[in-house]
Amino acid sequence: MTGELSPIDKAKFVAAKRSVDYVEDGMRVGLGTGSTAAWMVRCLGEMVRNDGLRIKGVPTSTRTAELARDVGIEVISLDEAKWLDVTIDGADEFDGNLNLIKGGGGALLQEKIVATASDQMIVIADIGKEVESLGAFPLPVEVIPFGWQTTKSLVEELLISMDVLGRDATLRMNGERPFITDEGNYIIDLHLGRIGNPHQLSMAMNQMPGVVENGLFLDICDVVILGFGDGRVETRDINEGTVEEDRLDFVETDNLFTDMND
Ligand SMILES: O=C[C@H](O)[C@H](O)[C@H](O)COP(=O)(O)O
């Protein structure tokens, strides 16, 4: 099975596998969206089915809700949960301060609400997501469909006024039609290259009428678990400033991966 897996998939899998160590019996858990988070949901499902782990999951997208139910996790709404013990999610980029760009899959709005309502946010990622400064990955901005072209122009003007280098803004498409988020909105992707002052940009953007939320997750993430293609995992904890290295037993992870992929 391992021979068929790309190093990047192995990296995502081992990061996901390590992240579920943070989940304890009885917890309310925010379930992220994306290919890396999907491994985490499958790992949690295994623990629910095989080890009797009792958790309640709050999904961050319809995709994740479906997967969570499929693997046996009890799904509740954020309003039922009110507050979460931990959220585990992927990211498109993270920097040395564990600030993130998210929303490559279009789920940034629910992801940000859920992560903000959690005692702890853990991000799982492969090494390709680490950057010195955010912005190489296009920054997603969720906007209301009404007047979206006007909103896009205003966002472009804002970028010029803030002297942000790249100012190319594109409406995200799904084939011939605009991509629609779970909340019925559009996404405008900002191709910036480098974001000098993410806090300033995020605040200014969110003040604009028509903008619902942006994909900058600033001062929200507590821990990043990085996976490598050879089974190594590295844990970076913002509060303790620690870096811990470990390696997952590949025989064990291969079996688990095979089981979950069957
Ligand atoms: O909207 C999608 C989310 O923010 C994802 O967590 C992010 O795009 C990372 O996804 P993946 O794990 O597939 O790279």
Ligand as a Chemical Component Dictionary entry (heavy atoms), coordinates in Angstrom:
data_LIG
# 
_chem_comp.id                   LIG 
_chem_comp.type                 NON-POLYMER 
_chem_comp.pdbx_formal_charge   0 
_chem_comp.three_letter_code    LIG 
# 
loop_
_chem_comp_atom.comp_id 
_chem_comp_atom.atom_id 
_chem_comp_atom.alt_atom_id 
_chem_comp_atom.type_symbol 
_chem_comp_atom.charge 
_chem_comp_atom.model_Cartn_x 
_chem_comp_atom.model_Cartn_y 
_chem_comp_atom.model_Cartn_z 
_chem_comp_atom.pdbx_ordinal 
LIG O1 O1 O 0 -11.066 25.484 2.871 1  
LIG C1 C1 C 0 -10.273 24.590 3.089 2  
LIG C2 C2 C 0 -9.396  24.526 4.253 3  
LIG O2 O2 O 0 -8.963  25.734 4.766 4  
LIG C3 C3 C 0 -8.280  23.479 4.178 5  
LIG O3 O3 O 0 -8.001  23.140 5.516 6  
LIG C4 C4 C 0 -7.010  23.946 3.509 7  
LIG O4 O4 O 0 -7.318  24.370 2.189 8  
LIG C5 C5 C 0 -5.952  22.829 3.457 9  
LIG O5 O5 O 0 -6.416  21.759 2.712 10 
LIG P1 P1 P 0 -5.529  20.471 2.409 11 
LIG O6 O6 O 0 -5.317  19.755 3.693 12 
LIG O7 O7 O 0 -6.341  19.674 1.428 13 
LIG O8 O8 O 0 -4.246  20.954 1.788 14 
# 
loop_
_chem_comp_bond.comp_id 
_chem_comp_bond.atom_id_1 
_chem_comp_bond.atom_id_2 
_chem_comp_bond.value_order 
_chem_comp_bond.pdbx_ordinal 
LIG O1 C1 DOUB 1  
LIG C1 C2 SING 2  
LIG C2 O2 SING 3  
LIG C2 C3 SING 4  
LIG C3 O3 SING 5  
LIG C3 C4 SING 6  
LIG C4 O4 SING 7  
LIG C4 C5 SING 8  
LIG C5 O5 SING 9  
LIG O5 P1 SING 10 
LIG P1 O6 DOUB 11 
LIG P1 O7 SING 12 
LIG P1 O8 SING 13 
# 
